[in-house]
């Protein structure tokens, strides 16, 4: 079974984030409503469109999603 996107993203958490994906991971960690168990692009994208005020751009999510897909192959 594939790990959830959130589980994947948590490996990018960093106390001093050096890039947008690390910032995204840090914010997702403290976002208690983040959909932690899903691996659905549509569910995650919809959630972030409405609640991802901490993302400078949805492109950050898309970049992280690409890395997630690569890791699951």
mmCIF file of the N, C-alpha and C atoms, coordinates in Angstrom:
data_MODEL
# 
_entry.id   MODEL 
# 
loop_
_atom_site.group_PDB 
_atom_site.id 
_atom_site.type_symbol 
_atom_site.label_atom_id 
_atom_site.label_alt_id 
_atom_site.label_comp_id 
_atom_site.label_asym_id 
_atom_site.label_entity_id 
_atom_site.label_seq_id 
_atom_site.pdbx_PDB_ins_code 
_atom_site.Cartn_x 
_atom_site.Cartn_y 
_atom_site.Cartn_z 
_atom_site.occupancy 
_atom_site.B_iso_or_equiv 
_atom_site.pdbx_formal_charge 
_atom_site.auth_seq_id 
_atom_site.auth_comp_id 
_atom_site.auth_asym_id 
_atom_site.auth_atom_id 
_atom_site.pdbx_PDB_model_num 
ATOM 1   N N  . UNK A 1 1  ? 0.847  -1.204 0.000  1.00 0.00 ? 1  UNK A N  1 
ATOM 2   C CA . UNK A 1 1  ? 0.000  0.000  0.000  1.00 0.00 ? 1  UNK A CA 1 
ATOM 3   C C  . UNK A 1 1  ? 0.883  1.256  0.000  1.00 0.00 ? 1  UNK A C  1 
ATOM 4   N N  . UNK A 1 2  ? 0.549  2.165  -0.843 1.00 0.00 ? 2  UNK A N  1 
ATOM 5   C CA . UNK A 1 2  ? 1.312  3.409  -0.938 1.00 0.00 ? 2  UNK A CA 1 
ATOM 6   C C  . UNK A 1 2  ? 1.097  4.260  0.318  1.00 0.00 ? 2  UNK A C  1 
ATOM 7   N N  . UNK A 1 3  ? 2.145  4.972  0.692  1.00 0.00 ? 3  UNK A N  1 
ATOM 8   C CA . UNK A 1 3  ? 1.986  5.864  1.844  1.00 0.00 ? 3  UNK A CA 1 
ATOM 9   C C  . UNK A 1 3  ? 1.239  7.123  1.392  1.00 0.00 ? 3  UNK A C  1 
ATOM 10  N N  . UNK A 1 4  ? 0.597  7.764  2.332  1.00 0.00 ? 4  UNK A N  1 
ATOM 11  C CA . UNK A 1 4  ? -0.162 8.965  2.008  1.00 0.00 ? 4  UNK A CA 1 
ATOM 12  C C  . UNK A 1 4  ? 0.793  10.094 1.596  1.00 0.00 ? 4  UNK A C  1 
ATOM 13  N N  . UNK A 1 5  ? 0.231  11.056 0.889  1.00 0.00 ? 5  UNK A N  1 
ATOM 14  C CA . UNK A 1 5  ? 1.026  12.210 0.478  1.00 0.00 ? 5  UNK A CA 1 
ATOM 15  C C  . UNK A 1 5  ? 1.584  12.930 1.708  1.00 0.00 ? 5  UNK A C  1 
ATOM 16  N N  . UNK A 1 6  ? 0.752  13.066 2.741  1.00 0.00 ? 6  UNK A N  1 
ATOM 17  C CA . UNK A 1 6  ? 1.192  13.746 3.967  1.00 0.00 ? 6  UNK A CA 1 
ATOM 18  C C  . UNK A 1 6  ? 2.399  13.033 4.572  1.00 0.00 ? 6  UNK A C  1 
ATOM 19  N N  . UNK A 1 7  ? 2.335  11.713 4.652  1.00 0.00 ? 7  UNK A N  1 
ATOM 20  C CA . UNK A 1 7  ? 3.444  10.930 5.207  1.00 0.00 ? 7  UNK A CA 1 
ATOM 21  C C  . UNK A 1 7  ? 4.715  11.186 4.397  1.00 0.00 ? 7  UNK A C  1 
ATOM 22  N N  . UNK A 1 8  ? 4.579  11.190 3.071  1.00 0.00 ? 8  UNK A N  1 
ATOM 23  C CA . UNK A 1 8  ? 5.716  11.491 2.194  1.00 0.00 ? 8  UNK A CA 1 
ATOM 24  C C  . UNK A 1 8  ? 6.244  12.904 2.460  1.00 0.00 ? 8  UNK A C  1 
ATOM 25  N N  . UNK A 1 9  ? 5.334  13.869 2.534  1.00 0.00 ? 9  UNK A N  1 
ATOM 26  C CA . UNK A 1 9  ? 5.710  15.276 2.678  1.00 0.00 ? 9  UNK A CA 1 
ATOM 27  C C  . UNK A 1 9  ? 6.481  15.530 3.970  1.00 0.00 ? 9  UNK A C  1 
ATOM 28  N N  . UNK A 1 10 ? 6.176  14.765 5.010  1.00 0.00 ? 10 UNK A N  1 
ATOM 29  C CA . UNK A 1 10 ? 6.799  15.007 6.315  1.00 0.00 ? 10 UNK A CA 1 
ATOM 30  C C  . UNK A 1 10 ? 8.312  14.790 6.302  1.00 0.00 ? 10 UNK A C  1 
ATOM 31  N N  . UNK A 1 11 ? 8.828  14.054 5.316  1.00 0.00 ? 11 UNK A N  1 
ATOM 32  C CA . UNK A 1 11 ? 10.285 13.892 5.265  1.00 0.00 ? 11 UNK A CA 1 
ATOM 33  C C  . UNK A 1 11 ? 10.977 15.190 4.849  1.00 0.00 ? 11 UNK A C  1 
ATOM 34  N N  . UNK A 1 12 ? 10.208 16.164 4.384  1.00 0.00 ? 12 UNK A N  1 
ATOM 35  C CA . UNK A 1 12 ? 10.774 17.467 3.992  1.00 0.00 ? 12 UNK A CA 1 
ATOM 36  C C  . UNK A 1 12 ? 10.691 18.510 5.102  1.00 0.00 ? 12 UNK A C  1 
ATOM 37  N N  . UNK A 1 13 ? 10.085 18.139 6.246  1.00 0.00 ? 13 UNK A N  1 
ATOM 38  C CA . UNK A 1 13 ? 10.036 19.093 7.373  1.00 0.00 ? 13 UNK A CA 1 
ATOM 39  C C  . UNK A 1 13 ? 11.447 19.440 7.797  1.00 0.00 ? 13 UNK A C  1 
ATOM 40  N N  . UNK A 1 14 ? 11.634 20.718 8.112  1.00 0.00 ? 14 UNK A N  1 
ATOM 41  C CA . UNK A 1 14 ? 12.965 21.166 8.504  1.00 0.00 ? 14 UNK A CA 1 
ATOM 42  C C  . UNK A 1 14 ? 12.816 22.372 9.420  1.00 0.00 ? 14 UNK A C  1 
ATOM 43  N N  . UNK A 1 15 ? 13.587 22.427 10.521 1.00 0.00 ? 15 UNK A N  1 
ATOM 44  C CA . UNK A 1 15 ? 13.464 23.563 11.444 1.00 0.00 ? 15 UNK A CA 1 
ATOM 45  C C  . UNK A 1 15 ? 13.850 24.894 10.800 1.00 0.00 ? 15 UNK A C  1 
ATOM 46  N N  . UNK A 1 16 ? 14.710 24.848 9.804  1.00 0.00 ? 16 UNK A N  1 
ATOM 47  C CA . UNK A 1 16 ? 15.080 26.068 9.076  1.00 0.00 ? 16 UNK A CA 1 
ATOM 48  C C  . UNK A 1 16 ? 14.919 25.788 7.578  1.00 0.00 ? 16 UNK A C  1 
ATOM 49  N N  . UNK A 1 17 ? 13.673 25.847 7.102  1.00 0.00 ? 17 UNK A N  1 
ATOM 50  C CA . UNK A 1 17 ? 13.415 25.453 5.712  1.00 0.00 ? 17 UNK A CA 1 
ATOM 51  C C  . UNK A 1 17 ? 14.208 26.293 4.711  1.00 0.00 ? 17 UNK A C  1 
ATOM 52  N N  . UNK A 1 18 ? 14.787 25.601 3.752  1.00 0.00 ? 18 UNK A N  1 
ATOM 53  C CA . UNK A 1 18 ? 15.615 26.272 2.758  1.00 0.00 ? 18 UNK A CA 1 
ATOM 54  C C  . UNK A 1 18 ? 14.911 26.384 1.405  1.00 0.00 ? 18 UNK A C  1 
ATOM 55  N N  . UNK A 1 19 ? 13.745 25.743 1.283  1.00 0.00 ? 19 UNK A N  1 
ATOM 56  C CA . UNK A 1 19 ? 13.029 25.814 0.013  1.00 0.00 ? 19 UNK A CA 1 
ATOM 57  C C  . UNK A 1 19 ? 11.518 25.787 0.266  1.00 0.00 ? 19 UNK A C  1 
ATOM 58  N N  . UNK A 1 20 ? 10.762 25.975 -0.804 1.00 0.00 ? 20 UNK A N  1 
ATOM 59  C CA . UNK A 1 20 ? 9.300  26.076 -0.689 1.00 0.00 ? 20 UNK A CA 1 
ATOM 60  C C  . UNK A 1 20 ? 8.659  24.762 -0.230 1.00 0.00 ? 20 UNK A C  1 
ATOM 61  N N  . UNK A 1 21 ? 9.217  23.633 -0.661 1.00 0.00 ? 21 UNK A N  1 
ATOM 62  C CA . UNK A 1 21 ? 8.624  22.357 -0.259 1.00 0.00 ? 21 UNK A CA 1 
ATOM 63  C C  . UNK A 1 21 ? 8.816  22.130 1.237  1.00 0.00 ? 21 UNK A C  1 
ATOM 64  N N  . UNK A 1 22 ? 9.961  22.502 1.783  1.00 0.00 ? 22 UNK A N  1 
ATOM 65  C CA . UNK A 1 22 ? 10.168 22.387 3.229  1.00 0.00 ? 22 UNK A CA 1 
ATOM 66  C C  . UNK A 1 22 ? 9.222  23.319 3.988  1.00 0.00 ? 22 UNK A C  1 
ATOM 67  N N  . UNK A 1 23 ? 9.006  24.520 3.469  1.00 0.00 ? 23 UNK A N  1 
ATOM 68  C CA . UNK A 1 23 ? 8.043  25.434 4.110  1.00 0.00 ? 23 UNK A CA 1 
ATOM 69  C C  . UNK A 1 23 ? 6.635  24.833 4.065  1.00 0.00 ? 23 UNK A C  1 
ATOM 70  N N  . UNK A 1 24 ? 6.282  24.262 2.908  1.00 0.00 ? 24 UNK A N  1 
ATOM 71  C CA . UNK A 1 24 ? 4.981  23.604 2.745  1.00 0.00 ? 24 UNK A CA 1 
ATOM 72  C C  . UNK A 1 24 ? 4.845  22.479 3.783  1.00 0.00 ? 24 UNK A C  1 
ATOM 73  N N  . UNK A 1 25 ? 5.857  21.644 3.907  1.00 0.00 ? 25 UNK A N  1 
ATOM 74  C CA . UNK A 1 25 ? 5.816  20.528 4.862  1.00 0.00 ? 25 UNK A CA 1 
ATOM 75  C C  . UNK A 1 25 ? 5.636  21.036 6.290  1.00 0.00 ? 25 UNK A C  1 
ATOM 76  N N  . UNK A 1 26 ? 6.359  22.072 6.655  1.00 0.00 ? 26 UNK A N  1 
ATOM 77  C CA . UNK A 1 26 ? 6.238  22.629 8.006  1.00 0.00 ? 26 UNK A CA 1 
ATOM 78  C C  . UNK A 1 26 ? 4.821  23.135 8.260  1.00 0.00 ? 26 UNK A C  1 
ATOM 79  N N  . UNK A 1 27 ? 4.244  23.820 7.279  1.00 0.00 ? 27 UNK A N  1 
ATOM 80  C CA . UNK A 1 27 ? 2.883  24.350 7.444  1.00 0.00 ? 27 UNK A CA 1 
ATOM 81  C C  . UNK A 1 27 ? 1.847  23.231 7.465  1.00 0.00 ? 27 UNK A C  1 
ATOM 82  N N  . UNK A 1 28 ? 2.020  22.234 6.599  1.00 0.00 ? 28 UNK A N  1 
ATOM 83  C CA . UNK A 1 28 ? 1.072  21.112 6.583  1.00 0.00 ? 28 UNK A CA 1 
ATOM 84  C C  . UNK A 1 28 ? 1.090  20.396 7.935  1.00 0.00 ? 28 UNK A C  1 
ATOM 85  N N  . UNK A 1 29 ? 2.256  20.312 8.550  1.00 0.00 ? 29 UNK A N  1 
ATOM 86  C CA . UNK A 1 29 ? 2.394  19.648 9.851  1.00 0.00 ? 29 UNK A CA 1 
ATOM 87  C C  . UNK A 1 29 ? 1.557  20.343 10.927 1.00 0.00 ? 29 UNK A C  1 
ATOM 88  N N  . UNK A 1 30 ? 1.525  21.662 10.894 1.00 0.00 ? 30 UNK A N  1 
ATOM 89  C CA . UNK A 1 30 ? 0.762  22.382 11.926 1.00 0.00 ? 30 UNK A CA 1 
ATOM 90  C C  . UNK A 1 30 ? -0.682 22.662 11.508 1.00 0.00 ? 30 UNK A C  1 
ATOM 91  N N  . UNK A 1 31 ? -1.048 22.276 10.272 1.00 0.00 ? 31 UNK A N  1 
ATOM 92  C CA . UNK A 1 31 ? -2.425 22.409 9.785  1.00 0.00 ? 31 UNK A CA 1 
ATOM 93  C C  . UNK A 1 31 ? -3.192 21.154 10.213 1.00 0.00 ? 31 UNK A C  1 
ATOM 94  N N  . UNK A 1 32 ? -3.923 21.255 11.318 1.00 0.00 ? 32 UNK A N  1 
ATOM 95  C CA . UNK A 1 32 ? -4.584 20.080 11.883 1.00 0.00 ? 32 UNK A CA 1 
ATOM 96  C C  . UNK A 1 32 ? -5.709 19.545 11.014 1.00 0.00 ? 32 UNK A C  1 
ATOM 97  N N  . UNK A 1 33 ? -6.144 20.310 10.036 1.00 0.00 ? 33 UNK A N  1 
ATOM 98  C CA . UNK A 1 33 ? -7.204 19.847 9.136  1.00 0.00 ? 33 UNK A CA 1 
ATOM 99  C C  . UNK A 1 33 ? -6.652 19.234 7.851  1.00 0.00 ? 33 UNK A C  1 
ATOM 100 N N  . UNK A 1 34 ? -5.330 19.287 7.671  1.00 0.00 ? 34 UNK A N  1 
ATOM 101 C CA . UNK A 1 34 ? -4.735 18.751 6.442  1.00 0.00 ? 34 UNK A CA 1 
ATOM 102 C C  . UNK A 1 34 ? -5.167 17.288 6.263  1.00 0.00 ? 34 UNK A C  1 
ATOM 103 N N  . UNK A 1 35 ? -5.577 16.919 5.049  1.00 0.00 ? 35 UNK A N  1 
ATOM 104 C CA . UNK A 1 35 ? -6.011 15.528 4.824  1.00 0.00 ? 35 UNK A CA 1 
ATOM 105 C C  . UNK A 1 35 ? -4.827 14.553 4.865  1.00 0.00 ? 35 UNK A C  1 
ATOM 106 N N  . UNK A 1 36 ? -4.571 14.018 6.031  1.00 0.00 ? 36 UNK A N  1 
ATOM 107 C CA . UNK A 1 36 ? -3.346 13.250 6.285  1.00 0.00 ? 36 UNK A CA 1 
ATOM 108 C C  . UNK A 1 36 ? -3.350 11.838 5.711  1.00 0.00 ? 36 UNK A C  1 
ATOM 109 N N  . UNK A 1 37 ? -4.511 11.292 5.424  1.00 0.00 ? 37 UNK A N  1 
ATOM 110 C CA . UNK A 1 37 ? -4.560 9.889  5.008  1.00 0.00 ? 37 UNK A CA 1 
ATOM 111 C C  . UNK A 1 37 ? -4.783 9.695  3.517  1.00 0.00 ? 37 UNK A C  1 
ATOM 112 N N  . UNK A 1 38 ? -5.007 10.739 2.774  1.00 0.00 ? 38 UNK A N  1 
ATOM 113 C CA . UNK A 1 38 ? -5.334 10.576 1.357  1.00 0.00 ? 38 UNK A CA 1 
ATOM 114 C C  . UNK A 1 38 ? -4.102 10.603 0.456  1.00 0.00 ? 38 UNK A C  1 
ATOM 115 N N  . UNK A 1 39 ? -4.261 9.930  -0.655 1.00 0.00 ? 39 UNK A N  1 
ATOM 116 C CA . UNK A 1 39 ? -3.264 9.995  -1.726 1.00 0.00 ? 39 UNK A CA 1 
ATOM 117 C C  . UNK A 1 39 ? -3.938 10.449 -3.014 1.00 0.00 ? 39 UNK A C  1 
ATOM 118 N N  . UNK A 1 40 ? -5.061 11.135 -2.866 1.00 0.00 ? 40 UNK A N  1 
ATOM 119 C CA . UNK A 1 40 ? -5.834 11.611 -4.013 1.00 0.00 ? 40 UNK A CA 1 
ATOM 120 C C  . UNK A 1 40 ? -5.411 13.042 -4.364 1.00 0.00 ? 40 UNK A C  1 
ATOM 121 N N  . UNK A 1 41 ? -4.909 13.206 -5.579 1.00 0.00 ? 41 UNK A N  1 
ATOM 122 C CA . UNK A 1 41 ? -4.508 14.533 -6.040 1.00 0.00 ? 41 UNK A CA 1 
ATOM 123 C C  . UNK A 1 41 ? -5.682 15.497 -5.964 1.00 0.00 ? 41 UNK A C  1 
ATOM 124 N N  . UNK A 1 42 ? -6.856 15.041 -6.414 1.00 0.00 ? 42 UNK A N  1 
ATOM 125 C CA . UNK A 1 42 ? -8.027 15.929 -6.451 1.00 0.00 ? 42 UNK A CA 1 
ATOM 126 C C  . UNK A 1 42 ? -8.439 16.386 -5.057 1.00 0.00 ? 42 UNK A C  1 
ATOM 127 N N  . UNK A 1 43 ? -8.453 15.474 -4.092 1.00 0.00 ? 43 UNK A N  1 
ATOM 128 C CA . UNK A 1 43 ? -8.829 15.848 -2.719 1.00 0.00 ? 43 UNK A CA 1 
ATOM 129 C C  . UNK A 1 43 ? -7.819 16.826 -2.121 1.00 0.00 ? 43 UNK A C  1 
ATOM 130 N N  . UNK A 1 44 ? -6.537 16.534 -2.324 1.00 0.00 ? 44 UNK A N  1 
ATOM 131 C CA . UNK A 1 44 ? -5.492 17.413 -1.782 1.00 0.00 ? 44 UNK A CA 1 
ATOM 132 C C  . UNK A 1 44 ? -5.520 18.780 -2.450 1.00 0.00 ? 44 UNK A C  1 
ATOM 133 N N  . UNK A 1 45 ? -5.652 18.775 -3.760 1.00 0.00 ? 45 UNK A N  1 
ATOM 134 C CA . UNK A 1 45 ? -5.674 20.032 -4.503 1.00 0.00 ? 45 UNK A CA 1 
ATOM 135 C C  . UNK A 1 45 ? -6.868 20.893 -4.080 1.00 0.00 ? 45 UNK A C  1 
ATOM 136 N N  . UNK A 1 46 ? -8.039 20.270 -3.973 1.00 0.00 ? 46 UNK A N  1 
ATOM 137 C CA . UNK A 1 46 ? -9.237 21.012 -3.554 1.00 0.00 ? 46 UNK A CA 1 
ATOM 138 C C  . UNK A 1 46 ? -9.055 21.581 -2.152 1.00 0.00 ? 46 UNK A C  1 
ATOM 139 N N  . UNK A 1 47 ? -8.518 20.766 -1.250 1.00 0.00 ? 47 UNK A N  1 
ATOM 140 C CA . UNK A 1 47 ? -8.296 21.235 0.115  1.00 0.00 ? 47 UNK A CA 1 
ATOM 141 C C  . UNK A 1 47 ? -7.366 22.442 0.122  1.00 0.00 ? 47 UNK A C  1 
ATOM 142 N N  . UNK A 1 48 ? -6.261 22.339 -0.607 1.00 0.00 ? 48 UNK A N  1 
ATOM 143 C CA . UNK A 1 48 ? -5.267 23.411 -0.597 1.00 0.00 ? 48 UNK A CA 1 
ATOM 144 C C  . UNK A 1 48 ? -5.769 24.668 -1.291 1.00 0.00 ? 48 UNK A C  1 
ATOM 145 N N  . UNK A 1 49 ? -6.603 24.497 -2.312 1.00 0.00 ? 49 UNK A N  1 
ATOM 146 C CA . UNK A 1 49 ? -7.177 25.675 -2.986 1.00 0.00 ? 49 UNK A CA 1 
ATOM 147 C C  . UNK A 1 49 ? -7.982 26.507 -1.978 1.00 0.00 ? 49 UNK A C  1 
ATOM 148 N N  . UNK A 1 50 ? -8.673 25.826 -1.070 1.00 0.00 ? 50 UNK A N  1 
ATOM 149 C CA . UNK A 1 50 ? -9.521 26.515 -0.101 1.00 0.00 ? 50 UNK A CA 1 
ATOM 150 C C  . UNK A 1 50 ? -8.806 26.877 1.194  1.00 0.00 ? 50 UNK A C  1 
ATOM 151 N N  . UNK A 1 51 ? -7.809 26.075 1.586  1.00 0.00 ? 51 UNK A N  1 
ATOM 152 C CA . UNK A 1 51 ? -7.212 26.229 2.914  1.00 0.00 ? 51 UNK A CA 1 
ATOM 153 C C  . UNK A 1 51 ? -5.701 26.434 2.902  1.00 0.00 ? 51 UNK A C  1 
ATOM 154 N N  . UNK A 1 52 ? -5.096 26.383 1.744  1.00 0.00 ? 52 UNK A N  1 
ATOM 155 C CA . UNK A 1 52 ? -3.639 26.449 1.669  1.00 0.00 ? 52 UNK A CA 1 
ATOM 156 C C  . UNK A 1 52 ? -3.095 27.856 1.595  1.00 0.00 ? 52 UNK A C  1 
ATOM 157 N N  . UNK A 1 53 ? -3.608 28.713 2.473  1.00 0.00 ? 53 UNK A N  1 
ATOM 158 C CA . UNK A 1 53 ? -3.155 30.120 2.481  1.00 0.00 ? 53 UNK A CA 1 
ATOM 159 C C  . UNK A 1 53 ? -1.648 30.227 2.707  1.00 0.00 ? 53 UNK A C  1 
ATOM 160 N N  . UNK A 1 54 ? -1.053 29.183 3.251  1.00 0.00 ? 54 UNK A N  1 
ATOM 161 C CA . UNK A 1 54 ? 0.388  29.193 3.531  1.00 0.00 ? 54 UNK A CA 1 
ATOM 162 C C  . UNK A 1 54 ? 1.226  28.860 2.301  1.00 0.00 ? 54 UNK A C  1 
ATOM 163 N N  . UNK A 1 55 ? 0.583  28.484 1.200  1.00 0.00 ? 55 UNK A N  1 
ATOM 164 C CA . UNK A 1 55 ? 1.327  28.224 -0.038 1.00 0.00 ? 55 UNK A CA 1 
ATOM 165 C C  . UNK A 1 55 ? 1.424  29.516 -0.842 1.00 0.00 ? 55 UNK A C  1 
ATOM 166 N N  . UNK A 1 56 ? 2.627  29.853 -1.270 1.00 0.00 ? 56 UNK A N  1 
ATOM 167 C CA . UNK A 1 56 ? 2.783  31.029 -2.134 1.00 0.00 ? 56 UNK A CA 1 
ATOM 168 C C  . UNK A 1 56 ? 2.140  30.783 -3.483 1.00 0.00 ? 56 UNK A C  1 
ATOM 169 N N  . UNK A 1 57 ? 2.147  29.530 -3.906 1.00 0.00 ? 57 UNK A N  1 
ATOM 170 C CA . UNK A 1 57 ? 1.608  29.154 -5.209 1.00 0.00 ? 57 UNK A CA 1 
ATOM 171 C C  . UNK A 1 57 ? 1.241  27.687 -5.177 1.00 0.00 ? 57 UNK A C  1 
ATOM 172 N N  . UNK A 1 58 ? 0.201  27.308 -5.910 1.00 0.00 ? 58 UNK A N  1 
ATOM 173 C CA . UNK A 1 58 ? -0.149 25.885 -6.018 1.00 0.00 ? 58 UNK A CA 1 
ATOM 174 C C  . UNK A 1 58 ? 0.947  25.111 -6.738 1.00 0.00 ? 58 UNK A C  1 
ATOM 175 N N  . UNK A 1 59 ? 1.838  25.807 -7.424 1.00 0.00 ? 59 UNK A N  1 
ATOM 176 C CA . UNK A 1 59 ? 2.959  25.139 -8.099 1.00 0.00 ? 59 UNK A CA 1 
ATOM 177 C C  . UNK A 1 59 ? 3.836  24.405 -7.078 1.00 0.00 ? 59 UNK A C  1 
ATOM 178 N N  . UNK A 1 60 ? 3.877  24.897 -5.846 1.00 0.00 ? 60 UNK A N  1 
ATOM 179 C CA . UNK A 1 60 ? 4.659  24.233 -4.794 1.00 0.00 ? 60 UNK A CA 1 
ATOM 180 C C  . UNK A 1 60 ? 4.050  22.850 -4.529 1.00 0.00 ? 60 UNK A C  1 
ATOM 181 N N  . UNK A 1 61 ? 2.731  22.796 -4.436 1.00 0.00 ? 61 UNK A N  1 
ATOM 182 C CA . UNK A 1 61 ? 2.057  21.506 -4.263 1.00 0.00 ? 61 UNK A CA 1 
ATOM 183 C C  . UNK A 1 61 ? 2.325  20.606 -5.468 1.00 0.00 ? 61 UNK A C  1 
ATOM 184 N N  . UNK A 1 62 ? 2.225  21.155 -6.660 1.00 0.00 ? 62 UNK A N  1 
ATOM 185 C CA . UNK A 1 62 ? 2.461  20.350 -7.870 1.00 0.00 ? 62 UNK A CA 1 
ATOM 186 C C  . UNK A 1 62 ? 3.877  19.780 -7.896 1.00 0.00 ? 62 UNK A C  1 
ATOM 187 N N  . UNK A 1 63 ? 4.851  20.574 -7.494 1.00 0.00 ? 63 UNK A N  1 
ATOM 188 C CA . UNK A 1 63 ? 6.239  20.085 -7.443 1.00 0.00 ? 63 UNK A CA 1 
ATOM 189 C C  . UNK A 1 63 ? 6.377  18.964 -6.415 1.00 0.00 ? 63 UNK A C  1 
ATOM 190 N N  . UNK A 1 64 ? 5.766  19.153 -5.255 1.00 0.00 ? 64 UNK A N  1 
ATOM 191 C CA . UNK A 1 64 ? 5.817  18.128 -4.209 1.00 0.00 ? 64 UNK A CA 1 
ATOM 192 C C  . UNK A 1 64 ? 5.087  16.867 -4.671 1.00 0.00 ? 64 UNK A C  1 
ATOM 193 N N  . UNK A 1 65 ? 3.973  17.049 -5.368 1.00 0.00 ? 65 UNK A N  1 
ATOM 194 C CA . UNK A 1 65 ? 3.208  15.910 -5.878 1.00 0.00 ? 65 UNK A CA 1 
ATOM 195 C C  . UNK A 1 65 ? 4.047  15.104 -6.873 1.00 0.00 ? 65 UNK A C  1 
ATOM 196 N N  . UNK A 1 66 ? 4.767  15.793 -7.749 1.00 0.00 ? 66 UNK A N  1 
ATOM 197 C CA . UNK A 1 66 ? 5.648  15.107 -8.718 1.00 0.00 ? 66 UNK A CA 1 
ATOM 198 C C  . UNK A 1 66 ? 6.696  14.257 -7.993 1.00 0.00 ? 66 UNK A C  1 
ATOM 199 N N  . UNK A 1 67 ? 7.293  14.819 -6.938 1.00 0.00 ? 67 UNK A N  1 
ATOM 200 C CA . UNK A 1 67 ? 8.272  14.076 -6.151 1.00 0.00 ? 67 UNK A CA 1 
ATOM 201 C C  . UNK A 1 67 ? 7.635  12.861 -5.485 1.00 0.00 ? 67 UNK A C  1 
ATOM 202 N N  . UNK A 1 68 ? 6.406  13.050 -5.012 1.00 0.00 ? 68 UNK A N  1 
ATOM 203 C CA . UNK A 1 68 ? 5.653  11.957 -4.377 1.00 0.00 ? 68 UNK A CA 1 
ATOM 204 C C  . UNK A 1 68 ? 5.426  10.822 -5.382 1.00 0.00 ? 68 UNK A C  1 
ATOM 205 N N  . UNK A 1 69 ? 4.970  11.172 -6.578 1.00 0.00 ? 69 UNK A N  1 
ATOM 206 C CA . UNK A 1 69 ? 4.726  10.142 -7.600 1.00 0.00 ? 69 UNK A CA 1 
ATOM 207 C C  . UNK A 1 69 ? 6.010  9.390  -7.947 1.00 0.00 ? 69 UNK A C  1 
ATOM 208 N N  . UNK A 1 70 ? 7.107  10.113 -8.068 1.00 0.00 ? 70 UNK A N  1 
ATOM 209 C CA . UNK A 1 70 ? 8.396  9.473  -8.361 1.00 0.00 ? 70 UNK A CA 1 
ATOM 210 C C  . UNK A 1 70 ? 8.784  8.500  -7.244 1.00 0.00 ? 70 UNK A C  1 
ATOM 211 N N  . UNK A 1 71 ? 8.540  8.891  -6.012 1.00 0.00 ? 71 UNK A N  1 
ATOM 212 C CA . UNK A 1 71 ? 8.925  8.047  -4.871 1.00 0.00 ? 71 UNK A CA 1 
ATOM 213 C C  . UNK A 1 71 ? 8.073  6.782  -4.782 1.00 0.00 ? 71 UNK A C  1 
ATOM 214 N N  . UNK A 1 72 ? 6.884  6.835  -5.359 1.00 0.00 ? 72 UNK A N  1 
ATOM 215 C CA . UNK A 1 72 ? 5.965  5.693  -5.270 1.00 0.00 ? 72 UNK A CA 1 
ATOM 216 C C  . UNK A 1 72 ? 6.141  4.715  -6.431 1.00 0.00 ? 72 UNK A C  1 
ATOM 217 N N  . UNK A 1 73 ? 7.004  5.028  -7.374 1.00 0.00 ? 73 UNK A N  1 
ATOM 218 C CA . UNK A 1 73 ? 7.202  4.128  -8.532 1.00 0.00 ? 73 UNK A CA 1 
ATOM 219 C C  . UNK A 1 73 ? 8.139  2.997  -8.199 1.00 0.00 ? 73 UNK A C  1 
# 
